């Protein structure tokens, strides 16, 4: 049975493993960057459609050692790439190298490309072109200390690109990271979530999609495997229909998003509508200094600015102080989870966290902190 690798952001491997198990997939191994699993191709399609936390679903095909370009060329020819696409379709090569004798990523990508297109030319007399934007076959190559791992990408554009978000704030949170943080918060899926600084609404939209059982990939037009010769249209159509049949039309509770920027609130509303969950999210213009509980009990999840990307750190201190005051004095009995990429600013909350997870928001190391308002 084929083996696949689901990659994800650092800090989300454990919840990703749980998610893949819940999808009925057999887990083989966890690594720092993701989870290996075993499945038929229907399971691969299912992971692409339903995984909220994965970035990509890759199919490992080669694992070898190479020190010289000639070795690299020969090793690539061990695999038959002509079984994936027609010679008139396109390819792209994504290469990352660390601590290897061959250090030039562009040269390595060119050598791998030469081997693949020569394989097509020898068999068909025609070779595929390179397209780095929307290739039919995307090949990922990782090399560490001369050990090369080659995989074909079944996903295409990263899975965090759900298709509902067209406009964002200045420092958007990727959809799969937002979903992963919701999972880490151990939210029960049956109670309100409030975001005091909702921006483009990603936290709330991802949570609402979970609660309404909306598959995260349901709005995407294309996945990488759809361009392959082996693509099973009927299998995919059946999975999509099953996912749509499982969606809920309404919920017994709401989600609440606040922000002081009318522009991003409009974007959030539009995003929620495209995601099909606008009926369960209420957006309102409000500052963290004045927000009041819209319901008796729920969960608070916030990604405040931390100065690394937007805002001036000194100006943000008052925002954090207001946030801490609001939580402490207006939301007694609530739990709040806050994503922090700045130790100094988070100290201005004047609150003590009760739990924490380490995650990466892009290249920023962050802490996802829980505060219980007793």
C-alpha positions, 0 to 999 in steps of 0.5 A: 500500500502507498506511503504518504507524508503529511507536512505541517507547521512546527508544533502541530505534529501531535494534533495532525497525527490525531486528525489523520487517525480520525480520518481512518489512516494508518500512522507509520511515523511522526517527525518534527515536520509531519506524519507518515501514513499508509493508505490507498489513493482514496485515503490520499484524496481524503487527507487533501480534502479533510485535513485542517492541519496539514500543509501538503500531502507528499508521496515519497518516491526516492531516498538515496545518497549522492555526492556528484551531479552524475550520481544525482542524475542516475539516481533520479532515473531509477523512478519512472516519472512518465507514469504521472503526466503526459509529456505535453504537461508541465513540471516544477522542481522544489529543492532545499539543501543543507550540509551537502557537497552539492550546495547550489540549489538551482544547479541541483534542480536543473540536474534533476529536471534534466534527468526527468525530461530526458526520461520523457524524451527517450520514451516519447520524443517529447519533453515536458516544460517547466512551470513554477506557477501551476505545474501538473507535477510538482517534485520536492527534493530535500537534501541533508548531508548528501542524503536526498529525499524525493517526493511528488506533491499530491496537493498543489497549492498549499492546503492552508489556501482554502479558497475562502480568503481573498483579503487579509490584514497586514499579518495574516495567520495561515488557515492551517495554523489557526485550525491547529491552534484551535485544536491545541486549545482543546475546544469542545466544538460545541460552544462559542468562541470569541476573538477580540482582534479578529482581523480577517476572521481566520480563527472564527471561520476555521472554528465555525467550519469545524463545528459545521463539519465543513471540509477545509478543502471543499472550496478549492478548485484544484489539487495536484493529483487532479492533473495526473494520469492516475486521477480517479474522478469518480472516487473524488466526486464520491468523497466530495459528495459525502463531505457535503452530505455531512455538513450541518446547516445550523448551530445552537451557538454563535461565534463572535469577532471584534476589531476596530478596523472597518476594512478588515471587518468587511474582509472577515465578513466576505471571507466567512460568506465564501466559507459558507459559515457567515450565518454563525459568526457575528462581527462587530466594530469594538476595541479590546478596551470596551468589549463585553461578553456577548454570551454567558460562557465561551472560549476566547482565542486571540492573535494580537499584533506582536511588533514583529510585523505590524505596529510599533512595540511601544504603541502596542503596550497600551493595547496589551494592558487594555486586553489584560484588564478586559480579560481580568475584569469582564470575563471572569470564569472564561478561558483565553488562549493568546498567540504570543510572539513577543515576551515583553508585550505579553508581560504587559497583560499582567496575567499568569498563563496556566498552559503553553504550546510552542509553535511557529507562525511563519518564521516567528517562534511563538507561544500559545498561552492559556489564561484562566480568568478565576 
